[in-house]
Amino acid sequence: MEFTVHVPSTYDYRFSSQRREDILDLLKKLYIIEKNSNCPVFLVDAKDLEAYTTTEKDMKKSLSRFPASNLLCPEENLIKDADDFSSTQDAEVDYNQKNQRAEP
């Protein structure tokens, strides 16, 4: 099962693993420890995640393939506080501002 890790300071990392859920769960927990908020998780209905993964070439062209906010999945949040939803949206804005990338 495929997943992409969006990294604000560099290009994204795309992985495929049968242990996807275990890996994502660990990443979400580590994100909470580091950021004290939920890790934004986006769910897309796609055969592969190429269209949602910013590559090294994309970065050189100042392009971003960060998923649209309507694909954000609050059901994946580990912190269930309703107020935390805004912090996941802030993370997306922060991600895009740090990279100053244009949407494709």
N, C-alpha and C positions, 0 to 999 in steps of 0.2 A: 504494500500500500504506500502510495506516494504522499509526501508532504514537503513544504517549503518553509525554511526559516528565513524571515526577513531581517536583515541586519542593517541598522541605520548608517553605520560608518563605512559600509562596503557593499558589494553585490550580495545577492541572496544565495542561499544554499538549498539545493533540491535533493531530497533523499527518497529512497524506496526501502521499506523494511516491513517484515511481517510483524515486528514489534512496535509498529507505529504508535499505537495507543499508549504503550508503556513509556515510550520516548517523549511523546507529547505531554503526558501527565507529569513526568519529571521536569521537563522544561517549564511547564506552567508553575510548578512548585518553586523552582529556582527563581523564576521571574518575580514571584510574590516576595520571596526573601530579599531580592535585590531592589525591587521597585515599590514594594508595599502596595501593589495593585495587581489586578488580573492581567494576564498576558492576553493581548488581543488574538483571538482565533477566528479565522475566516473559513467558511465552508463553501466550496464551489462544486458545481456539478459539471465536471470536465473529465475527459478520458485521461489527460495528463495535465500537469500544472505549468507547462512551458509558458502559457499566456499570462501567468501570474507570478513568474519568477524573473526578477531583474538580474540580467547577466552582466559580466564584466564589460562586454561590448555595449550593452545598454547604458551602463554608467558613463562610459566615455562619450556617449551621445546625449547625456543628461536625460535619459528616459527612465521612467519608473513603471513597473508592472504591479505595483502595490494594489491589492484588491480594493474594490469600492466598499464604502462603509455599509452599504445595504447587505453585504455578504458576511458581516460580523455576526458571530454566533454567541450570544450571551449565555446560552445553555452550557457552554464549555467553561464558564467562569467557575473558579474554585471558591472565590469569595462571593457570597450570594447577596451582599448588601446592594440594594437598588441604586444607591448613590455612586457605587463603584463603576457603573456602566459609563458614566461620563469620563472616567479616567482612562478607559480603554479607547474611547474616541480621541481623547487628548494624546494618547500614545501614537495613534495614526497621524495626527496633525504634527506632532513632534518628529516622527519618522520622516515625513515629507519635508518639513522645514529644515531639518538637519542636512538633508541631501539636496534640497532645492532642485528637485527633479520635476520635469513636466510629465503630466499624464500622457500615455500613448493615445 
